[in-house]
């Protein structure tokens, strides 16, 4: 089951939570046609850079190679913020090793680690 099935974003007003993100930020390892087709079918914009060998292969095919997929550099720069946040969380041993069996307990562990990080360096 894809991880997107577990995603829930509450709405401010009345209504069921959103289950689909607006964009998916990923690195070049996820630039396969299968991943892009899955995201396109579900109405999600893929912000994934193209591998050089894929670009060369498409260029060699000429007009049969198709148009290169869209790539938004400004949105992709936000990926760095998420990566740094995950790395800060993984500095906590309980989060990195996941000793907890139940998802709810693990979520509490991640919440406590997040609070500790925020208390060390609160953002104004």
C-alpha positions, 0 to 999 in steps of 0.5 A: 500500500502506498504511503500516500494512503496514510497521509491526512491533512486537516482542513481549517473549516468543515470537511474531510481531510486532504489525502493528496499533496500538491507537490512531491519533492524527490531526488533523481533516484525517483525519476522513473516513468512509473513514479511519474505516471503514478503521480500524474494519475493522482493529480500530484505535481512531480518536482523531480529532476531528470537523470542525465542518462534519461535526458540523453536517451530522450535527446537521442530519440529525437522527436520520438523522445517526447517532451522533457517533464516539467521541473520547478527549481524554486519548489525543489529548493524547499526539499533541503529544508525537509531533509535538514528537519528529518536529519535533526529528528534522526539525531535522537536515537529513539526516532532513528532506530524506532524501538516502538512497535505501535505507530501511535507510540512512535508518533509520540516519540517523534513529537517529543523529539520535535518539541525538544528541537524547538525548545533548543532553537525556537523560531521567531 
